[in-house]
Amino acid sequence: MGCKPGGLVALANVTDKVETGRVAARRDMHLGPFRAIELGVLYSHRTKALVYDQTSYELTDPTPCLNGLTCRPIPTSLKTASIDMRFIGLPGALYFRPDAALYGDAYDPAPNPKDPSWNWGVGEKVTTGFVKLDIDDSHVLPIRGNLGVQVIHTRQNASGLYVDAEGAISPVAGGTSYTDILPSLNLNAEIAASTRLRFGAARAQARPEMADMRAGITAAVSQADRRWYGDGGNPKLKPWQSWDFDLSLEHYIGKSSYVAAAAFYKDITRGIVTKDVLYDFSGYTNSSNVTPISQTGTLTTPTNTAGGILKGLEFSGTLEGNLLAAWLDGFGVTGSYSKTWLSPKTDKDGYFLNTLLEGFSGDVWSGAVYYEKDGFQLRLGQRYRSGYSARRHNAFRFVTENIRSERIVDAQVGYTLQSGPLKGLAIMAQANNINDEPYVTSQTVEGRTAPQQYHKFGTEYLFGLSYAF
């Protein structure tokens, strides 16, 4: 049987609409350490829909050719050219514009709808009431800050399509509502004339991806064990949630110099992971000839699960050269370093929150030397992060890549006119990634790690002018 070479054009039509409103009031007061009260209500209504539209293309007037394929000559109107491919051992390859071919008379278009379970609509209504008390007290130490609480009521709904084993389609919908209470405390204590101690504690949350809250589902009954299996979204998915604690000590020196040390601790009490869960498939049509032994089966879906502990230390500072010697006036150094530890929790099914690992680098630092005086600005800096993983969407699905550590060098030079008719005109030139640091991903197969992708993007040069008056 001949194979018909062709093409596929897929378009994702996204509609995303957000409506928000806020009403708040504030009143000064003198009640113990509290100096003002602010209260209010925030409302947000968001709807998002995704509909795929795709078309298949097959050759017009094909004729049999090599190995059972069907072919036709490339029209000269496509302006074919030869591309040098000797770097991979080929003398050359024929090149033409595929878009011109698909939309010309070389191919016949035919509608080819994408799996309908990929089409979805999600809506969420979030109402937040809040109260905040401003703190300003000097009985023991000068302390400023605030104490507050948010009460967040969420109502979410989703619609989609159920696709059974025979491709039959029927609408599905779902949703949920819930209320979260998020307290917070922020304090800034002046423990000396140039020294500050800051403390923060809060319960925080982050909304899930709307695609994860979709209602679409694909399911079937397995002939092997006569059990339901499926894949889909979770309209009842709740947000990420954590208890956050931060403590920092800052000491200021002169006009622009400081040193600081900070510690942070985040207990993620609710996370999101894609896993297999028990699911009641009652009400879903079964168009196969297999009778399930139970209406309870397994659904692969995003679900709330155990979180993890994220903790770390951070050190930062800026030192002006004139603090060491007068002839170093205008010179300076600045930098920061953070060390972070991650301890994912494992839930009752043995799953751990691997999404915590996305973008996580245990070691991150940056440093720069600079000169700023008489309108001149010169800076040379370097930044580093240890290896990390990140999820991205390729042509077909989400994939997780392991990205190796990177160290990037940047430089900047500028001058601002100090007098004359053009006083205030600033000229700037900047070079990013001077060392042309490669972007390298790795893969692990049978316990061995090897490079997977290797990219170089070169150095980026920028030039700019600005004028202040």
C-alpha positions in Angstrom: 0.0 0.0 0.0 1.4 3.4 -0.9 2.2 6.1 1.6 0.8 9.6 0.9 3.3 12.3 2.0 1.5 15.4 3.2 1.4 18.0 5.9 -0.6 19.1 8.9 -1.4 22.7 10.1 -2.7 23.0 13.6 -3.9 26.3 15.2 -4.7 26.8 18.8 -7.5 29.4 19.3 -7.3 30.9 22.8 -9.7 33.3 24.4 -8.7 34.6 27.8 -10.8 37.3 29.5 -10.3 38.8 33.0 -12.5 41.2 34.9 -11.4 42.7 38.2 -12.7 45.2 40.8 -11.5 46.5 44.1 -13.1 48.5 46.9 -11.1 49.6 49.9 -11.2 52.0 52.8 -8.5 53.2 55.3 -8.7 55.0 58.6 -6.0 56.3 61.0 -6.1 55.1 64.6 -4.2 55.0 67.8 -4.8 51.6 69.5 -1.8 50.2 71.2 0.9 49.5 68.5 -1.6 49.9 65.7 -1.7 53.2 63.8 -4.2 52.5 60.9 -6.7 50.0 59.6 -7.4 49.2 56.0 -10.1 46.8 54.8 -11.7 46.0 51.5 -12.9 43.5 48.9 -11.3 42.3 45.6 -13.2 40.5 42.9 -11.8 38.7 39.9 -13.6 36.8 37.2 -11.5 35.0 34.6 -12.6 32.8 31.7 -10.3 30.9 29.3 -11.1 28.7 26.4 -8.9 26.7 24.1 -10.1 25.3 20.7 -7.8 23.5 18.3 -8.4 23.7 14.6 -6.2 21.6 12.3 -6.2 20.6 8.6 -4.4 17.7 6.9 -2.9 18.0 3.4 -2.3 15.3 0.9 -0.6 15.5 -2.5 -2.6 16.2 -5.6 -2.1 13.8 -8.6 0.4 11.5 -6.8 2.2 8.7 -8.7 4.0 5.7 -7.3 7.7 6.1 -6.6 10.4 4.4 -4.4 9.6 1.9 -1.6 5.8 2.2 -2.0 5.7 5.9 -1.6 3.6 8.2 -3.8 5.2 11.3 -5.1 4.9 14.2 -7.6 7.5 16.6 -9.0 8.1 19.8 -7.0 6.6 22.7 -8.9 9.2 25.1 -10.2 7.1 28.0 -8.8 8.3 27.0 -5.3 11.8 28.2 -6.2 13.7 25.1 -5.0 17.3 25.5 -4.0 20.1 23.2 -2.9 21.4 23.4 0.7 24.9 22.4 1.6 24.7 19.5 4.1 28.3 18.3 4.0 28.6 18.9 7.7 26.5 15.7 8.3 28.0 13.8 5.3 25.5 14.7 2.6 26.4 16.7 -0.5 23.2 18.6 -0.4 19.5 18.7 0.2 16.6 20.1 -1.8 14.9 23.1 -0.2 11.5 24.7 -0.8 9.0 26.7 1.2 6.6 24.2 2.8 3.9 26.9 3.5 3.8 27.8 -0.1 3.5 24.2 -1.1 0.7 23.4 1.4 -1.4 26.5 0.5 -0.7 26.1 -3.3 -2.1 23.6 -5.7 0.3 20.8 -4.8 -1.8 19.6 -1.9 -5.5 19.0 -1.2 -6.7 20.2 2.3 -9.0 18.0 4.4 -10.4 18.9 7.8 -8.8 16.8 10.5 -10.1 17.7 14.0 -7.7 17.3 16.9 -8.7 15.0 19.7 -11.8 16.8 21.1 -10.7 16.2 24.7 -8.0 18.8 24.1 -10.6 21.5 23.7 -11.7 23.0 27.0 -13.2 26.0 28.8 -12.6 27.1 32.4 -14.0 29.9 34.5 -13.1 31.1 38.0 -14.7 33.7 40.3 -12.4 34.7 43.2 -13.7 37.0 45.9 -11.2 38.3 48.5 -12.0 40.1 51.7 -9.1 41.6 53.6 -8.2 43.5 56.8 -4.8 45.0 57.4 -3.5 46.8 60.5 -0.5 49.1 60.2 2.0 48.8 63.1 4.2 51.6 64.4 5.6 51.2 68.0 8.6 52.3 69.9 8.1 50.9 73.4 11.0 48.4 73.2 12.5 49.0 69.7 11.3 51.1 66.8 9.1 48.6 65.0 7.0 49.1 61.9 5.0 46.7 59.8 1.6 45.3 59.4 -0.7 42.5 60.5 -3.5 41.2 58.2 -5.7 38.4 57.0 -7.3 37.5 53.7 -10.4 35.4 53.3 -10.6 34.1 49.8 -13.7 32.4 48.4 -13.3 30.6 45.0 -15.9 29.2 42.7 -14.6 27.5 39.6 -16.2 25.6 36.8 -15.0 23.8 33.6 -16.5 22.3 30.5 -15.1 19.9 27.9 -15.8 16.8 26.0 -15.7 13.1 26.9 -14.3 10.8 24.1 -14.8 7.1 24.5 -12.9 4.2 22.9 -14.9 4.4 19.7 -14.4 8.1 19.3 -18.0 9.0 20.4 -18.2 12.5 21.9 -20.4 13.8 24.7 -20.2 17.0 26.8 -18.8 16.9 30.4 -18.6 19.6 33.1 -17.5 20.0 36.7 -16.4 22.4 39.3 -16.1 23.2 43.0 -16.1 26.0 45.5 -14.0 26.5 48.7 -12.8 29.2 51.1 -9.2 29.8 52.2 -7.9 31.9 55.1 -4.5 33.5 54.7 -3.0 35.4 57.6 0.2 37.5 57.4 2.6 39.4 59.6 5.5 41.7 58.5 7.8 43.5 61.0 10.8 45.8 60.5 12.8 46.5 63.7 15.5 49.2 64.0 17.9 47.5 66.3 20.6 50.2 65.8 20.9 53.4 63.9 22.0 51.6 60.6 20.8 48.1 61.3 17.4 46.6 60.5 15.9 43.2 61.4 13.0 42.1 59.2 10.6 39.2 59.9 7.8 37.9 57.7 5.3 35.1 58.2 2.4 34.3 55.9 0.2 31.7 54.5 0.4 32.1 50.7 -1.2 30.4 47.7 -0.9 30.3 43.9 -3.7 29.4 41.5 -3.2 26.2 39.4 -2.8 26.3 35.7 -6.2 26.7 34.0 -5.4 23.8 31.6 -5.1 21.5 34.6 -8.7 22.4 35.7 -10.2 21.4 32.3 -13.1 18.9 32.3 -12.2 17.0 29.1 -11.5 13.3 29.5 -10.7 10.3 27.4 -11.5 6.9 28.8 -12.1 3.2 27.8 -12.5 -0.2 29.4 -9.4 -2.4 29.0 -10.0 -5.8 27.3 -7.1 -7.3 29.4 -8.5 -6.7 32.9 -12.0 -5.2 32.2 -11.2 -2.1 34.2 -11.8 1.6 33.3 -8.8 3.7 32.5 -8.7 7.4 31.5 -6.9 10.6 31.2 -8.1 14.2 31.7 -8.2 17.3 33.8 -9.5 18.1 37.3 -12.2 20.8 37.6 -11.9 20.4 41.5 -8.2 21.2 41.6 -7.2 23.6 44.4 -4.3 26.1 44.5 -0.8 25.6 45.8 -0.5 26.6 49.4 2.4 27.1 51.8 3.5 28.6 55.1 6.3 31.1 54.5 8.8 32.4 57.0 11.5 35.0 56.3 14.2 36.6 58.5 16.8 39.0 57.4 19.5 41.2 59.1 20.6 44.3 57.2 23.4 46.7 58.0 23.9 50.0 56.0 27.2 51.7 55.6 27.6 55.1 54.1 25.3 56.3 51.3 25.1 53.1 49.1 26.9 50.3 50.9 25.3 47.5 52.9 25.7 43.9 54.0 22.7 41.5 54.6 22.1 38.0 55.6 18.7 36.2 55.2 17.1 32.9 55.9 13.9 31.5 54.5 11.7 28.5 55.2 8.7 27.5 53.2 6.4 24.6 54.1 4.4 23.7 51.0 1.3 22.1 52.5 -0.6 21.6 49.3 0.9 21.0 45.9 -0.1 19.7 42.5 1.1 16.5 40.8 -0.2 14.4 37.9 -0.9 10.9 39.1 -3.2 7.9 38.9 -6.3 8.2 41.1 -9.4 6.1 41.7 -12.3 7.6 39.7 -16.0 6.8 39.4 -16.8 6.4 35.7 -20.6 6.0 36.3 -22.5 7.9 33.7 -19.8 7.7 31.1 -20.8 5.7 28.0 -19.0 2.5 27.2 -19.2 1.9 23.4 -16.9 -1.2 23.5 -18.2 -4.8 23.8 -16.3 -5.2 27.1 -18.3 -5.2 30.3 -16.3 -3.6 33.2 -16.1 -5.4 36.5 -16.6 -2.1 38.3 -17.5 1.5 37.5 -14.5 2.6 39.6 -11.3 2.8 37.6 -8.1 4.7 37.3 -7.8 8.3 36.0 -4.5 10.0 35.2 -5.1 13.6 36.2 -3.6 16.6 38.1 -4.4 16.3 41.7 -3.6 18.0 45.0 -1.0 16.1 47.0 1.7 16.4 49.7 4.1 19.3 49.3 7.6 19.7 50.5 10.1 21.9 52.5 12.1 24.6 50.8 14.7 26.4 52.9 17.8 28.4 52.4 20.3 31.1 53.2 21.1 34.2 51.2 24.0 36.7 51.6 24.3 40.0 49.7 26.1 43.3 49.9 27.4 46.3 48.1 30.7 48.0 49.1 31.9 51.4 47.9 35.6 51.8 47.2 35.9 55.1 49.1 35.3 53.2 52.3 38.7 51.7 51.9 40.7 54.5 50.3 39.9 57.9 48.9 41.5 57.1 45.6 38.9 54.3 45.1 36.1 56.9 45.1 33.6 55.8 42.4 34.6 52.2 42.4 32.6 49.5 44.0 31.6 45.8 44.2 28.2 44.2 44.6 27.1 40.6 44.8 24.8 38.0 46.3 24.8 34.2 47.0 22.0 31.9 47.9 22.0 28.3 48.9 18.7 26.4 48.9 17.7 22.9 50.1 14.7 21.1 48.9 12.9 18.2 50.6 9.9 16.9 48.7 7.3 15.0 50.7 5.9 11.7 49.5 2.1 11.1 49.6 0.3 8.0 50.6 0.6 6.6 47.1 4.3 7.1 46.9 4.2 10.1 44.6 6.4 13.1 45.5 6.0 16.7 44.3 8.4 16.5 41.4 7.1 19.9 40.0 8.9 21.5 42.9 12.1 20.6 41.1 11.2 22.6 38.1 13.5 25.7 37.9 15.2 24.8 41.2 18.9 25.6 41.4 20.6 24.8 44.7 23.3 27.4 44.2 22.9 30.8 42.7 25.3 33.7 42.8 26.1 37.0 41.0 28.8 39.6 41.3 29.9 42.8 39.6 32.6 45.4 39.8 31.6 48.9 38.8 32.7 52.5 38.5 30.2 55.4 38.7 31.5 59.0 38.9 31.3 62.3 37.0 28.7 60.8 34.6 30.7 57.7 33.8 29.2 54.3 34.4 31.2 51.1 33.9 30.1 47.6 35.0 31.4 44.1 34.5 29.4 41.3 36.1 29.0 37.5 36.2 26.0 35.3 37.2 25.8 31.6 37.9 23.2 29.0 38.6 23.7 25.3 39.2 21.9 22.7 37.1 18.1 22.6 37.1 15.1 21.1 35.4 12.3 22.9 33.5 9.2 21.8 31.7 8.4 23.1 28.3 5.9 22.2 25.6 7.4 20.8 22.4 5.4 20.2 19.2 3.4 17.4 20.8 3.5 17.4 24.6 5.1 18.7 27.8 8.6 17.5 28.3 11.0 18.0 31.2 14.6 18.9 30.4 17.6 18.7 32.7 19.6 21.8 32.1 23.3 22.0 33.1 24.8 24.8 35.1 25.6 28.1 33.4 27.9 31.0 34.1 27.2 34.2 32.1 29.3 37.4 31.8 27.8 40.8 31.0 29.3 44.3 30.6 28.0 47.8 30.4 29.5 51.2 29.7 27.7 54.6 29.7 28.1 58.3 30.0 25.7 61.1 31.0 26.5 64.6 29.9 27.0 66.8 33.0 26.7 70.3 31.4 26.0 72.2 28.3 22.8 72.3 26.2 22.5 68.5 26.1 22.9 68.1 29.9 21.0 65.0 31.0 21.6 63.0 27.7 22.8 59.5 28.6 24.6 57.2 26.2 24.7 53.5 27.0 26.3 50.4 25.4 25.8 46.9 26.7 27.1 43.4 25.9 25.3 40.3 27.3 26.7 36.8 27.4 30.2 37.9 26.5 31.6 34.4 27.1 29.0 32.8 24.7 27.9 30.4 27.4 26.3 27.3 25.9 22.8 26.1 26.8 23.2 22.3 27.4 20.6 19.7 28.3 21.4 16.2 29.4 19.6 12.8 29.4 20.0 9.8 31.6 19.6 6.3 30.0 20.3 3.1 31.9 22.0 5.0 34.7 24.3 6.9 32.4 24.1 10.7 31.8 25.1 12.2 28.5 24.5 15.5 26.6 21.2 15.8 24.8 21.2 19.3 23.3 23.9 21.8 22.9 23.0 25.4 21.8 25.1 28.6 21.5 23.3 31.9 21.0 26.3 34.3 20.8 26.7 37.7 22.4 23.9 40.3 22.5 24.9 43.9 21.9 22.7 46.8 22.9 23.0 50.5 22.4 20.7 53.2 23.8 20.1 56.9 24.4 18.0 58.5 27.0 17.4 62.1 28.0 16.3 63.5 31.3 15.2 67.1 31.9 
